[in-house]
C-alpha cells in the first residue's frame, strides 16, 4: 500500500513580538516558522511592529508576516482583534504564546473552532516576588494566571521546570514539553576574528564573562552582592576581571546596575561593554576563562547552554531549567545565594578545578524541536 503524504497545514502564529525583536522566545518562533514553511506548510505570523523597517505586511524566508501597530502597557503590546481575526478564520491551526496575545487568540480560536496551542516559556508564580515590589509582583502574578489559564487544545512548555510550574500554578495537567533548539557550535564555525581581551582592553587577566540582558531575573544583583562579599574579604584582584557584555535594553535596570556598581566601589574590577554580533559572542564565550549565569528564574537558559556548547567552564545558579540544560564543566550555586556564588568565583579564579562537575553532553536540535511541535499539531488535529 502506498503511504499517504504528510498533510500540509495553514498555520497562524500570533505573537506579542517577532523577528527582528531579539530574545530566545522570538528566535524559537522564527526558527519554527521558517522550518514549517520549508516543509511546505503555509505560515502567517502576526505580531507587534518592532521598528520602522518592519511595518505592515512583509514576506521573507517563506513566511508571511503582518507587523501591527499595537499600544503597549508595562512593556507588553495589547493586540487588536481586527488584526488577528482574519488569520484565525484562514488557518487550520493557531499557535500563540504568553502573555497578551493568549486571551484574544483563545477566544477567537473557540469561536471559529480552530485547534489551538499555547506556548509557555516560563511561569513564575510566586517567584515574581523575588524581583519586584509586592504590588507589582501581585499584578504580574494575576496577569500570568489569567494568560496561562486560558482555554487551549494543547499547552507547550519549553522545559520540564516550566511544565512543572504550569501544573503547579495554572492547574494544567496535559502539558507537552518540547525543548527549544540551539546549535551554537554549528552556526559559528571559524567565522569571527573577535578578541575578547582586545574588546575589554585586557592582557593576561583571568576573565569571568556575563552576557545578555541586565534584567532583574538574570541575577545581576546577586552577582554584584557576591563581588561586594569578595571585596570585604579582600579577595578582589586586578589580575581578575569581571566582564559584562550587556544589551541596551531594558535601559532602566542597566542604568541602575551601572550606578550600583560604581557606588559599591567595584568599577575597577568590573568592565562593561555593549552587545556584539552572534558570531563574535560565540568567540567571546570560548575565550573566557569562566562564564557566569546567576539567573533567578529560567524557562530554558540559552546563555548557559551556549556556554556549554562553546566548551566554556560555567558557574550558574540552580534556578528553573538550568540543571536540565547545562553540561560540561559546571559549578552550580544555590539560587539567590550570593555567599555561595562568591565562594565559587574565588575558587574558580584560584584554579580549583574540583568545584566543576563533569556533566555528560546534551543535545537540543532544531529537528527535535520541529518534530515535537509537529507532534502537538498532529495530536490536536486528530
VEXKE-349667 format. One record per residue (C-alpha): x, y, z; chain; residue number from 1. Coordinates in steps of 0.2 Angstrom, whole numbers, plus 5000, padded with zeros to 4 digits. Example, Ala and Ser with C-alpha at 12.3 -4.5 7.8 and 13.67 -1.06 7.14 Angstrom:
<atoms>
<atom X="5062" Y="4978" Z="5039" ch="A" i="1"/>
<atom X="5068" Y="4995" Z="5036" ch="A" i="2"/>
</atoms>
This chain:
<atoms>
<atom X="5000" Y="5000" Z="5000" ch="A" i="1"/>
<atom X="5006" Y="5017" Z="4995" ch="A" i="2"/>
<atom X="5010" Y="5028" Z="5011" ch="A" i="3"/>
<atom X="5000" Y="5044" Z="5011" ch="A" i="4"/>
<atom X="5009" Y="5061" Z="5010" ch="A" i="5"/>
<atom X="5011" Y="5071" Z="5026" ch="A" i="6"/>
<atom X="4996" Y="5083" Z="5027" ch="A" i="7"/>
<atom X="5001" Y="5102" Z="5024" ch="A" i="8"/>
<atom X="4993" Y="5114" Z="5036" ch="A" i="9"/>
<atom X="4989" Y="5133" Z="5036" ch="A" i="10"/>
<atom X="4996" Y="5139" Z="5052" ch="A" i="11"/>
<atom X="4993" Y="5156" Z="5060" ch="A" i="12"/>
<atom X="5006" Y="5161" Z="5073" ch="A" i="13"/>
<atom X="5000" Y="5176" Z="5084" ch="A" i="14"/>
<atom X="5014" Y="5183" Z="5095" ch="A" i="15"/>
<atom X="5017" Y="5199" Z="5105" ch="A" i="16"/>
<atom X="5034" Y="5201" Z="5097" ch="A" i="17"/>
<atom X="5043" Y="5193" Z="5082" ch="A" i="18"/>
<atom X="5059" Y="5195" Z="5072" ch="A" i="19"/>
<atom X="5069" Y="5206" Z="5072" ch="A" i="20"/>
<atom X="5065" Y="5208" Z="5091" ch="A" i="21"/>
<atom X="5079" Y="5199" Z="5100" ch="A" i="22"/>
<atom X="5075" Y="5186" Z="5113" ch="A" i="23"/>
<atom X="5075" Y="5167" Z="5115" ch="A" i="24"/>
<atom X="5056" Y="5166" Z="5113" ch="A" i="25"/>
<atom X="5056" Y="5176" Z="5097" ch="A" i="26"/>
<atom X="5071" Y="5165" Z="5090" ch="A" i="27"/>
<atom X="5061" Y="5149" Z="5093" ch="A" i="28"/>
<atom X="5046" Y="5155" Z="5084" ch="A" i="29"/>
<atom X="5056" Y="5162" Z="5069" ch="A" i="30"/>
<atom X="5066" Y="5146" Z="5068" ch="A" i="31"/>
<atom X="5049" Y="5136" Z="5069" ch="A" i="32"/>
<atom X="5040" Y="5147" Z="5056" ch="A" i="33"/>
<atom X="5055" Y="5145" Z="5043" ch="A" i="34"/>
<atom X="5056" Y="5126" Z="5046" ch="A" i="35"/>
<atom X="5037" Y="5125" Z="5044" ch="A" i="36"/>
<atom X="5037" Y="5135" Z="5028" ch="A" i="37"/>
<atom X="5052" Y="5125" Z="5021" ch="A" i="38"/>
<atom X="5042" Y="5109" Z="5025" ch="A" i="39"/>
<atom X="5028" Y="5115" Z="5013" ch="A" i="40"/>
<atom X="5016" Y="5122" Z="5026" ch="A" i="41"/>
<atom X="5008" Y="5139" Z="5024" ch="A" i="42"/>
<atom X="5013" Y="5151" Z="5038" ch="A" i="43"/>
<atom X="5005" Y="5168" Z="5043" ch="A" i="44"/>
<atom X="5013" Y="5177" Z="5058" ch="A" i="45"/>
<atom X="5005" Y="5192" Z="5066" ch="A" i="46"/>
<atom X="5015" Y="5202" Z="5079" ch="A" i="47"/>
<atom X="5018" Y="5220" Z="5085" ch="A" i="48"/>
<atom X="5028" Y="5232" Z="5074" ch="A" i="49"/>
<atom X="5046" Y="5232" Z="5080" ch="A" i="50"/>
<atom X="5054" Y="5246" Z="5070" ch="A" i="51"/>
<atom X="5051" Y="5257" Z="5055" ch="A" i="52"/>
<atom X="5059" Y="5244" Z="5043" ch="A" i="53"/>
<atom X="5047" Y="5231" Z="5048" ch="A" i="54"/>
<atom X="5029" Y="5238" Z="5046" ch="A" i="55"/>
<atom X="5013" Y="5231" Z="5039" ch="A" i="56"/>
<atom X="5013" Y="5215" Z="5028" ch="A" i="57"/>
<atom X="5030" Y="5208" Z="5023" ch="A" i="58"/>
<atom X="5036" Y="5191" Z="5016" ch="A" i="59"/>
<atom X="5053" Y="5183" Z="5019" ch="A" i="60"/>
<atom X="5061" Y="5166" Z="5022" ch="A" i="61"/>
<atom X="5045" Y="5158" Z="5015" ch="A" i="62"/>
<atom X="5033" Y="5166" Z="5029" ch="A" i="63"/>
<atom X="5021" Y="5180" Z="5028" ch="A" i="64"/>
<atom X="5022" Y="5192" Z="5042" ch="A" i="65"/>
<atom X="5010" Y="5206" Z="5047" ch="A" i="66"/>
<atom X="5018" Y="5219" Z="5059" ch="A" i="67"/>
<atom X="5004" Y="5229" Z="5068" ch="A" i="68"/>
<atom X="5004" Y="5245" Z="5077" ch="A" i="69"/>
<atom X="4998" Y="5240" Z="5094" ch="A" i="70"/>
<atom X="4998" Y="5250" Z="5110" ch="A" i="71"/>
<atom X="5008" Y="5244" Z="5125" ch="A" i="72"/>
<atom X="5006" Y="5243" Z="5144" ch="A" i="73"/>
<atom X="5021" Y="5239" Z="5155" ch="A" i="74"/>
<atom X="5031" Y="5235" Z="5140" ch="A" i="75"/>
<atom X="5019" Y="5222" Z="5133" ch="A" i="76"/>
<atom X="5009" Y="5225" Z="5117" ch="A" i="77"/>
<atom X="4990" Y="5225" Z="5118" ch="A" i="78"/>
<atom X="4984" Y="5216" Z="5102" ch="A" i="79"/>
<atom X="4969" Y="5222" Z="5092" ch="A" i="80"/>
<atom X="4956" Y="5208" Z="5087" ch="A" i="81"/>
<atom X="4954" Y="5215" Z="5070" ch="A" i="82"/>
<atom X="4972" Y="5212" Z="5066" ch="A" i="83"/>
<atom X="4971" Y="5194" Z="5071" ch="A" i="84"/>
<atom X="4953" Y="5188" Z="5067" ch="A" i="85"/>
<atom X="4955" Y="5185" Z="5048" ch="A" i="86"/>
<atom X="4971" Y="5175" Z="5050" ch="A" i="87"/>
<atom X="4962" Y="5163" Z="5063" ch="A" i="88"/>
<atom X="4947" Y="5161" Z="5051" ch="A" i="89"/>
<atom X="4960" Y="5156" Z="5037" ch="A" i="90"/>
<atom X="4971" Y="5144" Z="5047" ch="A" i="91"/>
<atom X="4969" Y="5125" Z="5052" ch="A" i="92"/>
<atom X="4980" Y="5128" Z="5067" ch="A" i="93"/>
<atom X="4983" Y="5143" Z="5078" ch="A" i="94"/>
<atom X="4998" Y="5145" Z="5089" ch="A" i="95"/>
<atom X="5002" Y="5159" Z="5102" ch="A" i="96"/>
<atom X="5012" Y="5162" Z="5117" ch="A" i="97"/>
<atom X="5010" Y="5171" Z="5134" ch="A" i="98"/>
<atom X="5006" Y="5185" Z="5139" ch="A" i="99"/>
<atom X="4995" Y="5197" Z="5130" ch="A" i="100"/>
<atom X="4990" Y="5188" Z="5114" ch="A" i="101"/>
<atom X="4984" Y="5172" Z="5124" ch="A" i="102"/>
<atom X="4966" Y="5179" Z="5129" ch="A" i="103"/>
<atom X="4961" Y="5185" Z="5112" ch="A" i="104"/>
<atom X="4968" Y="5170" Z="5102" ch="A" i="105"/>
<atom X="4959" Y="5158" Z="5114" ch="A" i="106"/>
<atom X="4943" Y="5167" Z="5112" ch="A" i="107"/>
<atom X="4944" Y="5168" Z="5093" ch="A" i="108"/>
<atom X="4950" Y="5150" Z="5091" ch="A" i="109"/>
<atom X="4935" Y="5144" Z="5101" ch="A" i="110"/>
<atom X="4923" Y="5155" Z="5091" ch="A" i="111"/>
<atom X="4929" Y="5148" Z="5074" ch="A" i="112"/>
<atom X="4933" Y="5130" Z="5081" ch="A" i="113"/>
<atom X="4951" Y="5131" Z="5077" ch="A" i="114"/>
<atom X="4964" Y="5119" Z="5085" ch="A" i="115"/>
<atom X="4975" Y="5130" Z="5096" ch="A" i="116"/>
<atom X="4992" Y="5129" Z="5105" ch="A" i="117"/>
<atom X="4999" Y="5140" Z="5119" ch="A" i="118"/>
<atom X="5017" Y="5140" Z="5121" ch="A" i="119"/>
<atom X="5023" Y="5145" Z="5139" ch="A" i="120"/>
<atom X="5041" Y="5149" Z="5141" ch="A" i="121"/>
<atom X="5041" Y="5152" Z="5159" ch="A" i="122"/>
<atom X="5028" Y="5153" Z="5173" ch="A" i="123"/>
<atom X="5035" Y="5161" Z="5188" ch="A" i="124"/>
<atom X="5020" Y="5160" Z="5200" ch="A" i="125"/>
<atom X="5026" Y="5167" Z="5217" ch="A" i="126"/>
<atom X="5044" Y="5169" Z="5210" ch="A" i="127"/>
<atom X="5038" Y="5186" Z="5204" ch="A" i="128"/>
<atom X="5040" Y="5192" Z="5222" ch="A" i="129"/>
<atom X="5059" Y="5188" Z="5220" ch="A" i="130"/>
<atom X="5062" Y="5203" Z="5210" ch="A" i="131"/>
<atom X="5048" Y="5216" Z="5211" ch="A" i="132"/>
<atom X="5038" Y="5226" Z="5224" ch="A" i="133"/>
<atom X="5024" Y="5216" Z="5232" ch="A" i="134"/>
<atom X="5011" Y="5226" Z="5222" ch="A" i="135"/>
<atom X="5019" Y="5225" Z="5205" ch="A" i="136"/>
<atom X="5023" Y="5206" Z="5208" ch="A" i="137"/>
<atom X="5004" Y="5204" Z="5213" ch="A" i="138"/>
<atom X="4999" Y="5212" Z="5196" ch="A" i="139"/>
<atom X="5011" Y="5202" Z="5186" ch="A" i="140"/>
<atom X="5005" Y="5186" Z="5196" ch="A" i="141"/>
<atom X="4987" Y="5189" Z="5191" ch="A" i="142"/>
<atom X="4991" Y="5193" Z="5173" ch="A" i="143"/>
<atom X="5001" Y="5177" Z="5171" ch="A" i="144"/>
<atom X="4987" Y="5167" Z="5179" ch="A" i="145"/>
<atom X="4974" Y="5175" Z="5168" ch="A" i="146"/>
<atom X="4985" Y="5171" Z="5152" ch="A" i="147"/>
<atom X="4990" Y="5154" Z="5157" ch="A" i="148"/>
<atom X="4973" Y="5148" Z="5162" ch="A" i="149"/>
<atom X="4965" Y="5152" Z="5145" ch="A" i="150"/>
<atom X="4957" Y="5138" Z="5136" ch="A" i="151"/>
<atom X="4968" Y="5129" Z="5123" ch="A" i="152"/>
<atom X="4968" Y="5112" Z="5115" ch="A" i="153"/>
<atom X="4987" Y="5110" Z="5119" ch="A" i="154"/>
<atom X="4999" Y="5118" Z="5131" ch="A" i="155"/>
<atom X="5018" Y="5118" Z="5126" ch="A" i="156"/>
<atom X="5031" Y="5121" Z="5139" ch="A" i="157"/>
<atom X="5049" Y="5123" Z="5134" ch="A" i="158"/>
<atom X="5057" Y="5113" Z="5149" ch="A" i="159"/>
<atom X="5052" Y="5101" Z="5162" ch="A" i="160"/>
<atom X="5054" Y="5115" Z="5175" ch="A" i="161"/>
<atom X="5041" Y="5126" Z="5166" ch="A" i="162"/>
<atom X="5029" Y="5111" Z="5163" ch="A" i="163"/>
<atom X="5030" Y="5108" Z="5182" ch="A" i="164"/>
<atom X="5026" Y="5126" Z="5186" ch="A" i="165"/>
<atom X="5011" Y="5125" Z="5174" ch="A" i="166"/>
<atom X="5004" Y="5111" Z="5183" ch="A" i="167"/>
<atom X="5008" Y="5119" Z="5200" ch="A" i="168"/>
<atom X="5002" Y="5137" Z="5197" ch="A" i="169"/>
<atom X="4989" Y="5135" Z="5182" ch="A" i="170"/>
<atom X="4982" Y="5118" Z="5186" ch="A" i="171"/>
<atom X="4986" Y="5112" Z="5169" ch="A" i="172"/>
<atom X="4988" Y="5093" Z="5168" ch="A" i="173"/>
<atom X="4991" Y="5089" Z="5150" ch="A" i="174"/>
<atom X="5007" Y="5099" Z="5146" ch="A" i="175"/>
<atom X="5018" Y="5094" Z="5132" ch="A" i="176"/>
<atom X="5037" Y="5098" Z="5135" ch="A" i="177"/>
<atom X="5047" Y="5102" Z="5119" ch="A" i="178"/>
<atom X="5064" Y="5109" Z="5122" ch="A" i="179"/>
<atom X="5070" Y="5124" Z="5112" ch="A" i="180"/>
<atom X="5084" Y="5122" Z="5100" ch="A" i="181"/>
<atom X="5101" Y="5129" Z="5100" ch="A" i="182"/>
<atom X="5116" Y="5123" Z="5090" ch="A" i="183"/>
<atom X="5128" Y="5137" Z="5093" ch="A" i="184"/>
<atom X="5144" Y="5127" Z="5088" ch="A" i="185"/>
<atom X="5136" Y="5123" Z="5071" ch="A" i="186"/>
<atom X="5131" Y="5141" Z="5067" ch="A" i="187"/>
<atom X="5148" Y="5149" Z="5071" ch="A" i="188"/>
<atom X="5162" Y="5139" Z="5064" ch="A" i="189"/>
<atom X="5178" Y="5150" Z="5062" ch="A" i="190"/>
<atom X="5168" Y="5165" Z="5055" ch="A" i="191"/>
<atom X="5175" Y="5178" Z="5068" ch="A" i="192"/>
<atom X="5192" Y="5185" Z="5072" ch="A" i="193"/>
<atom X="5184" Y="5193" Z="5088" ch="A" i="194"/>
<atom X="5196" Y="5195" Z="5103" ch="A" i="195"/>
<atom X="5188" Y="5196" Z="5120" ch="A" i="196"/>
<atom X="5204" Y="5203" Z="5128" ch="A" i="197"/>
<atom X="5205" Y="5217" Z="5115" ch="A" i="198"/>
<atom X="5187" Y="5221" Z="5117" ch="A" i="199"/>
<atom X="5189" Y="5224" Z="5135" ch="A" i="200"/>
<atom X="5207" Y="5231" Z="5134" ch="A" i="201"/>
<atom X="5215" Y="5216" Z="5144" ch="A" i="202"/>
<atom X="5231" Y="5206" Z="5143" ch="A" i="203"/>
<atom X="5233" Y="5191" Z="5154" ch="A" i="204"/>
<atom X="5220" Y="5194" Z="5167" ch="A" i="205"/>
<atom X="5208" Y="5180" Z="5172" ch="A" i="206"/>
<atom X="5191" Y="5184" Z="5164" ch="A" i="207"/>
<atom X="5174" Y="5180" Z="5171" ch="A" i="208"/>
<atom X="5161" Y="5183" Z="5157" ch="A" i="209"/>
<atom X="5142" Y="5188" Z="5159" ch="A" i="210"/>
<atom X="5132" Y="5192" Z="5143" ch="A" i="211"/>
<atom X="5114" Y="5196" Z="5139" ch="A" i="212"/>
<atom X="5101" Y="5207" Z="5147" ch="A" i="213"/>
<atom X="5103" Y="5216" Z="5164" ch="A" i="214"/>
<atom X="5085" Y="5212" Z="5169" ch="A" i="215"/>
<atom X="5081" Y="5208" Z="5187" ch="A" i="216"/>
<atom X="5078" Y="5190" Z="5184" ch="A" i="217"/>
<atom X="5095" Y="5187" Z="5176" ch="A" i="218"/>
<atom X="5103" Y="5189" Z="5194" ch="A" i="219"/>
<atom X="5115" Y="5203" Z="5191" ch="A" i="220"/>
<atom X="5111" Y="5210" Z="5208" ch="A" i="221"/>
<atom X="5116" Y="5193" Z="5216" ch="A" i="222"/>
<atom X="5132" Y="5194" Z="5206" ch="A" i="223"/>
<atom X="5135" Y="5211" Z="5212" ch="A" i="224"/>
<atom X="5132" Y="5206" Z="5230" ch="A" i="225"/>
<atom X="5144" Y="5192" Z="5228" ch="A" i="226"/>
<atom X="5158" Y="5204" Z="5222" ch="A" i="227"/>
<atom X="5154" Y="5215" Z="5237" ch="A" i="228"/>
<atom X="5157" Y="5200" Z="5248" ch="A" i="229"/>
<atom X="5174" Y="5196" Z="5239" ch="A" i="230"/>
<atom X="5179" Y="5214" Z="5241" ch="A" i="231"/>
<atom X="5175" Y="5213" Z="5260" ch="A" i="232"/>
<atom X="5186" Y="5198" Z="5261" ch="A" i="233"/>
<atom X="5200" Y="5207" Z="5252" ch="A" i="234"/>
<atom X="5198" Y="5194" Z="5238" ch="A" i="235"/>
<atom X="5197" Y="5205" Z="5223" ch="A" i="236"/>
<atom X="5212" Y="5207" Z="5212" ch="A" i="237"/>
<atom X="5217" Y="5217" Z="5197" ch="A" i="238"/>
<atom X="5223" Y="5201" Z="5189" ch="A" i="239"/>
<atom X="5204" Y="5195" Z="5189" ch="A" i="240"/>
<atom X="5191" Y="5205" Z="5179" ch="A" i="241"/>
<atom X="5173" Y="5203" Z="5179" ch="A" i="242"/>
<atom X="5167" Y="5207" Z="5161" ch="A" i="243"/>
<atom X="5149" Y="5210" Z="5156" ch="A" i="244"/>
<atom X="5143" Y="5211" Z="5138" ch="A" i="245"/>
<atom X="5126" Y="5220" Z="5141" ch="A" i="246"/>
<atom X="5112" Y="5224" Z="5130" ch="A" i="247"/>
<atom X="5105" Y="5241" Z="5129" ch="A" i="248"/>
<atom X="5088" Y="5235" Z="5135" ch="A" i="249"/>
<atom X="5080" Y="5236" Z="5147" ch="A" i="250"/>
<atom X="5088" Y="5253" Z="5149" ch="A" i="251"/>
<atom X="5082" Y="5257" Z="5167" ch="A" i="252"/>
<atom X="5089" Y="5241" Z="5175" ch="A" i="253"/>
<atom X="5105" Y="5243" Z="5165" ch="A" i="254"/>
<atom X="5107" Y="5261" Z="5171" ch="A" i="255"/>
<atom X="5103" Y="5256" Z="5189" ch="A" i="256"/>
<atom X="5116" Y="5242" Z="5189" ch="A" i="257"/>
<atom X="5130" Y="5253" Z="5182" ch="A" i="258"/>
<atom X="5126" Y="5266" Z="5196" ch="A" i="259"/>
<atom X="5126" Y="5252" Z="5209" ch="A" i="260"/>
<atom X="5142" Y="5245" Z="5204" ch="A" i="261"/>
<atom X="5150" Y="5262" Z="5205" ch="A" i="262"/>
<atom X="5143" Y="5266" Z="5222" ch="A" i="263"/>
<atom X="5149" Y="5249" Z="5229" ch="A" i="264"/>
<atom X="5167" Y="5253" Z="5223" ch="A" i="265"/>
<atom X="5168" Y="5239" Z="5210" ch="A" i="266"/>
<atom X="5171" Y="5249" Z="5195" ch="A" i="267"/>
<atom X="5190" Y="5245" Z="5195" ch="A" i="268"/>
<atom X="5186" Y="5226" Z="5194" ch="A" i="269"/>
<atom X="5170" Y="5226" Z="5183" ch="A" i="270"/>
<atom X="5171" Y="5230" Z="5165" ch="A" i="271"/>
<atom X="5155" Y="5234" Z="5154" ch="A" i="272"/>
<atom X="5154" Y="5234" Z="5136" ch="A" i="273"/>
<atom X="5139" Y="5234" Z="5123" ch="A" i="274"/>
<atom X="5132" Y="5219" Z="5113" ch="A" i="275"/>
<atom X="5141" Y="5211" Z="5099" ch="A" i="276"/>
<atom X="5136" Y="5201" Z="5084" ch="A" i="277"/>
<atom X="5132" Y="5182" Z="5087" ch="A" i="278"/>
<atom X="5147" Y="5176" Z="5079" ch="A" i="279"/>
<atom X="5158" Y="5187" Z="5089" ch="A" i="280"/>
<atom X="5149" Y="5182" Z="5105" ch="A" i="281"/>
<atom X="5152" Y="5164" Z="5101" ch="A" i="282"/>
<atom X="5171" Y="5168" Z="5101" ch="A" i="283"/>
<atom X="5170" Y="5178" Z="5117" ch="A" i="284"/>
<atom X="5162" Y="5164" Z="5126" ch="A" i="285"/>
<atom X="5176" Y="5152" Z="5120" ch="A" i="286"/>
<atom X="5189" Y="5164" Z="5125" ch="A" i="287"/>
<atom X="5183" Y="5167" Z="5143" ch="A" i="288"/>
<atom X="5191" Y="5158" Z="5157" ch="A" i="289"/>
<atom X="5174" Y="5156" Z="5165" ch="A" i="290"/>
<atom X="5156" Y="5161" Z="5161" ch="A" i="291"/>
<atom X="5144" Y="5166" Z="5174" ch="A" i="292"/>
<atom X="5125" Y="5164" Z="5173" ch="A" i="293"/>
<atom X="5117" Y="5169" Z="5190" ch="A" i="294"/>
<atom X="5099" Y="5169" Z="5185" ch="A" i="295"/>
<atom X="5085" Y="5169" Z="5197" ch="A" i="296"/>
<atom X="5072" Y="5161" Z="5185" ch="A" i="297"/>
<atom X="5075" Y="5152" Z="5169" ch="A" i="298"/>
<atom X="5062" Y="5145" Z="5157" ch="A" i="299"/>
<atom X="5076" Y="5137" Z="5147" ch="A" i="300"/>
<atom X="5093" Y="5145" Z="5149" ch="A" i="301"/>
<atom X="5100" Y="5150" Z="5132" ch="A" i="302"/>
<atom X="5115" Y="5159" Z="5139" ch="A" i="303"/>
<atom X="5120" Y="5144" Z="5150" ch="A" i="304"/>
<atom X="5118" Y="5132" Z="5136" ch="A" i="305"/>
<atom X="5128" Y="5142" Z="5124" ch="A" i="306"/>
<atom X="5142" Y="5142" Z="5136" ch="A" i="307"/>
<atom X="5141" Y="5123" Z="5137" ch="A" i="308"/>
<atom X="5141" Y="5121" Z="5118" ch="A" i="309"/>
<atom X="5156" Y="5133" Z="5117" ch="A" i="310"/>
<atom X="5166" Y="5122" Z="5129" ch="A" i="311"/>
<atom X="5167" Y="5135" Z="5142" ch="A" i="312"/>
<atom X="5168" Y="5132" Z="5161" ch="A" i="313"/>
<atom X="5152" Y="5138" Z="5168" ch="A" i="314"/>
<atom X="5146" Y="5144" Z="5185" ch="A" i="315"/>
<atom X="5127" Y="5145" Z="5186" ch="A" i="316"/>
<atom X="5113" Y="5145" Z="5198" ch="A" i="317"/>
<atom X="5101" Y="5130" Z="5201" ch="A" i="318"/>
<atom X="5086" Y="5141" Z="5195" ch="A" i="319"/>
<atom X="5072" Y="5134" Z="5185" ch="A" i="320"/>
<atom X="5078" Y="5124" Z="5170" ch="A" i="321"/>
<atom X="5096" Y="5127" Z="5171" ch="A" i="322"/>
<atom X="5100" Y="5110" Z="5179" ch="A" i="323"/>
<atom X="5091" Y="5102" Z="5164" ch="A" i="324"/>
<atom X="5101" Y="5110" Z="5150" ch="A" i="325"/>
<atom X="5119" Y="5113" Z="5157" ch="A" i="326"/>
<atom X="5133" Y="5100" Z="5153" ch="A" i="327"/>
<atom X="5152" Y="5100" Z="5153" ch="A" i="328"/>
<atom X="5162" Y="5108" Z="5167" ch="A" i="329"/>
<atom X="5149" Y="5116" Z="5178" ch="A" i="330"/>
<atom X="5149" Y="5123" Z="5196" ch="A" i="331"/>
<atom X="5131" Y="5126" Z="5202" ch="A" i="332"/>
<atom X="5127" Y="5138" Z="5216" ch="A" i="333"/>
<atom X="5111" Y="5139" Z="5226" ch="A" i="334"/>
<atom X="5099" Y="5151" Z="5218" ch="A" i="335"/>
<atom X="5100" Y="5169" Z="5226" ch="A" i="336"/>
<atom X="5114" Y="5164" Z="5237" ch="A" i="337"/>
<atom X="5127" Y="5177" Z="5235" ch="A" i="338"/>
<atom X="5139" Y="5169" Z="5248" ch="A" i="339"/>
<atom X="5139" Y="5153" Z="5238" ch="A" i="340"/>
<atom X="5142" Y="5162" Z="5222" ch="A" i="341"/>
<atom X="5156" Y="5172" Z="5230" ch="A" i="342"/>
<atom X="5164" Y="5155" Z="5235" ch="A" i="343"/>
<atom X="5163" Y="5148" Z="5218" ch="A" i="344"/>
<atom X="5170" Y="5163" Z="5210" ch="A" i="345"/>
<atom X="5185" Y="5164" Z="5222" ch="A" i="346"/>
<atom X="5188" Y="5145" Z="5219" ch="A" i="347"/>
<atom X="5187" Y="5146" Z="5200" ch="A" i="348"/>
<atom X="5200" Y="5161" Z="5200" ch="A" i="349"/>
<atom X="5211" Y="5152" Z="5211" ch="A" i="350"/>
<atom X="5212" Y="5137" Z="5199" ch="A" i="351"/>
<atom X="5202" Y="5125" Z="5210" ch="A" i="352"/>
<atom X="5195" Y="5113" Z="5196" ch="A" i="353"/>
<atom X="5186" Y="5102" Z="5209" ch="A" i="354"/>
<atom X="5172" Y="5114" Z="5210" ch="A" i="355"/>
<atom X="5167" Y="5110" Z="5192" ch="A" i="356"/>
<atom X="5156" Y="5094" Z="5189" ch="A" i="357"/>
<atom X="5158" Y="5085" Z="5173" ch="A" i="358"/>
<atom X="5141" Y="5083" Z="5166" ch="A" i="359"/>
<atom X="5138" Y="5072" Z="5150" ch="A" i="360"/>
<atom X="5134" Y="5082" Z="5134" ch="A" i="361"/>
<atom X="5115" Y="5086" Z="5130" ch="A" i="362"/>
<atom X="5108" Y="5089" Z="5113" ch="A" i="363"/>
<atom X="5095" Y="5102" Z="5108" ch="A" i="364"/>
<atom X="5092" Y="5101" Z="5090" ch="A" i="365"/>
<atom X="5081" Y="5110" Z="5078" ch="A" i="366"/>
<atom X="5075" Y="5094" Z="5071" ch="A" i="367"/>
<atom X="5069" Y="5088" Z="5088" ch="A" i="368"/>
<atom X="5060" Y="5104" Z="5092" ch="A" i="369"/>
<atom X="5051" Y="5104" Z="5075" ch="A" i="370"/>
<atom X="5046" Y="5086" Z="5077" ch="A" i="371"/>
<atom X="5040" Y="5089" Z="5094" ch="A" i="372"/>
<atom X="5029" Y="5104" Z="5089" ch="A" i="373"/>
<atom X="5023" Y="5094" Z="5074" ch="A" i="374"/>
<atom X="5018" Y="5080" Z="5086" ch="A" i="375"/>
<atom X="5007" Y="5093" Z="5096" ch="A" i="376"/>
<atom X="4999" Y="5099" Z="5080" ch="A" i="377"/>
<atom X="4995" Y="5082" Z="5074" ch="A" i="378"/>
<atom X="4988" Y="5077" Z="5091" ch="A" i="379"/>
<atom X="4976" Y="5092" Z="5091" ch="A" i="380"/>
<atom X="4971" Y="5090" Z="5073" ch="A" i="381"/>
<atom X="4966" Y="5071" Z="5076" ch="A" i="382"/>
</atoms>
